[in-house]
């Protein structure tokens, strides 16, 4: 299939020869293996009949009539890719990447209509323009399956504008509410997009902590990295308190460190520590039954897990862990995009930035740690790749981005704390805010191109450090 980067120009119908609605240079037509005849044209889910005339130029410009542009939902001049399939006689423009969000759009907030996600979404649209990918921001209710269109937001002339577009080629799920994501009507819409409209959808759902543990413990190598984890129950709490001096209780569907409880058995009693919106709360009781009463008031009916506590390395008394962001690259392989050390607030029990933790470069943190057998940054990255590959092999669903949380204990042993399918994209997670486009955004556009069969010419990549890459994992049939 021939492909090329082109400019698309919309021209009034009256300027076209009779029975023609598209003009392409002979030079471009040869590159695409396109002959002068009637073809199909496509942009996302929109399809129209293309009546091609060839021009004696070498320009990568394709002129299309206003009526054909209307059928394809093209509203302005566009720089994008064009691919031609000679067997199906389909000339396809795009691709279109839809980023699915649940945030209410504040149309009156010109600078931040999507709140803390605005800058990330702007980066995605600008990176998409540079690569010939059309990026639109979508809300679930704006996907109109019966009309095969979406009412999305595009970033044009330094401002967000509403636009009517075809269904996208690819959807990146950035819904941040588990409740909204689990709604039956949204799940039905996602399934229809995938199976009826052949839209590639990745990071399609949140991960359940207990399910992730049960999946990964099937692998003998990774099993040794997992803290013992069980669904919460009074009996499990009693057994684990007798075995481990410290436990962590975590909401099965929690995120950002919310709802975590630390339970410590120190001989003279049992201490329960909680985090609230403004402070930490500590309560000490004398027995396990009393601890259960205390915990029941906090947990109520929410599903929780109990996890073995670890004696993690610290810096100035503050626990440290590592967040490794792994993403699929232009070849569809897992690769490490960033690795950072997260240092907990000295008053908190978790290291999440949302709870007052701070970011540092992983190499600097590892260098400062005085522990035996500590891994190198390269070993940390290689282990994250292995975890991502194993998870992909064993889990259901299509994932292309995972936040993998690793930690070291005082003996230098590496532990896997958590896998997150919706790593934060707000501005406070950027370790180098001077970059025009953060590397994770570039890789997102790369993977979109991969899914659509676009292979750009080799070139130097800026702002992207060398990261370990491995052969793609053969995915089981879904």
Residue, then its C-alpha position, 0 to 999 in steps of 0.5 A: x500500500x503506497x503512502x505519502x504526506x500531503x496537503x489537502x485543499x478544499x476548492x469550490x465545485x465550480x473549479x473542477x472539470x465535469x465529472x471530477x472532484x479530486x485533482x492529484x499530481x501525476x508524480x504523487x499518483x505514481x508514488x501511490x500507485x494510483x491511476x486515473x479512475x473512480x475510487x473510494x475516498x475515506x477519512x475515519x469512518x466517512x466514505x465518498x466517491x473520488x473522481x480523479x483528475x491528474x495534474x502535470x505537477x510534482x506538488x504533494x497537494x490534493x485538491x478536493x471539491x467542497x461537496x466531497x469535503x462535506x461528505x468526508x467531514x473535512x472543513x479546512x485545509x489539512x496536512x496529513x497522510x494519504x494511503x492508497x489500497x489498489x485492491x480495494x481502490x480506497x484512498x484513505x486520509x488521516x488517521x484520526x485519533x480520538x482522546x476519550x475523556x469524561x471531564x466537563x468542558x468549561x467552554x468559558x475557560x478559554x485557557x483551560x477548558x479541560x482543567x488540569x488535562x488541557x496542556x496535555x491535550x494541547x500537546x497531543x494535538x500539536x504533536x499530531x499536526x507535526x506527524x499528520x495525525x488529526x487529534x480530537x478530544x471526545x466525550x462519550x455522549x458526543x459519539x453518535x454511532x447512528x450517524x457515524x460521527x463525533x462532535x469533538x474538540x480540535x485545537x486550531x489557531x491556538x484555540x479549542x473549537x467544536x468540530x463534527x468529524x467522522x468516527x476516528x480510526x483510533x481511540x485512546x481512553x483517558x476517562x478518569x472516573x471508574x464509575x463513568x467508565x463502568x456505565x453500561x451505555x458507555x461499555x456498549x458504545x465502546x464494544x460497538x466502536x470496536x466490533x461494528x466500526x473497526x475502531x482500535x481502542x487502547x487502555x480501554x479500562x481501569x485495572x483492579x488491584x486484586x485482578x492484576x495480582x492474580x494475573x501476574x502471580x501466574x508468571x514464576x519470575x514476576x511472582x517473586x516480586x509481588x507482595x502477598x495480596x488477598x481480598x480483605x476479610x477479618x480472618x485474612x487480617x488476623x492471619x497476616x498480622x501474625x505473619x507480618x509486622x506491617x500491612x497495607x489496606x488498599x481500595x481494590x479500585x483506588x487511585x492517587x493513594x486515596x483510601x490507603x490504610x497502614x496497619x502496624x502490629x508493634x507488640x503493645x498494640x495495633x496502630x491504624x494510620x489513614x490519610x484524609x484530605x488535609x491530614x493523617x489520622x492515627x489510632x492505636x487499639x489493643x487487639x485485632x477485634x478492636x482493629x477490625x471495628x476501627x477498620x470497618x468504620x473506614x472501609x464500610x462496604x468498599x472492596x479492599x485488598x490486604x497487602x504485605x508491608x515492605x521495609x522500603x529504602x528511605x531518603x531522610x526518613x521518607x520512603x521511595x519508590x519508582x514509577x516507570x512509564x512503558x508505552x507501545x512505540x512506532x513498531x508496536x513494541x513495549x519501550x520505556x518512556x520515563x523512569x522517575x523516583x518518587x519520594x513520599x511526603x515525610x508526613x504521609x504513608x504513600x509517595x503519590x504526587x497527589x498526596x504531597x510526594x516529589x519527583x526526582x530522576x531515578x538515576x540520582x535516587x539510585x545513586x544516593x541509596x546505600x543498599x546492597x545489590x541495588x539495580x542499575x537504571x537500565x535493569x529497572x527499565x528492563x524489568x518494567x519491560x518484562x512486566x509489561x510483556x507478561x501482563x499483555x500476554x496474560x490479561x484481557x484487553x488492549x493496553x499501550x501505556x502502563x505506569x509500573x510502580x517498583x520499589x526496593x527494600x533495605x536488602x536491595x530486593x526489587x518489588x512490584x507494587x502496582x500497575x496503573x492503566x491510567x497514569x496521570x497526565x497533569x502538569x505536575x507529573x512532567x519532570x522536564x516542563x521545558x520540553x515543547x512535547x513530552x516524550x509520552x505524547x510523542x510515543x502516543x502519536x507513534x503508536x497511533x501511526x503503527x495501528x494505522x499501518x503508517x511507517x514514517x521514514x527513519x529520523x532522529x528523535x528529539x527529547x527521547x532517551x534511548x530505552x530498552x526495546x524488545x521483540x513484540x509479544x504475540x498477543x492472544x486472540x481477543 
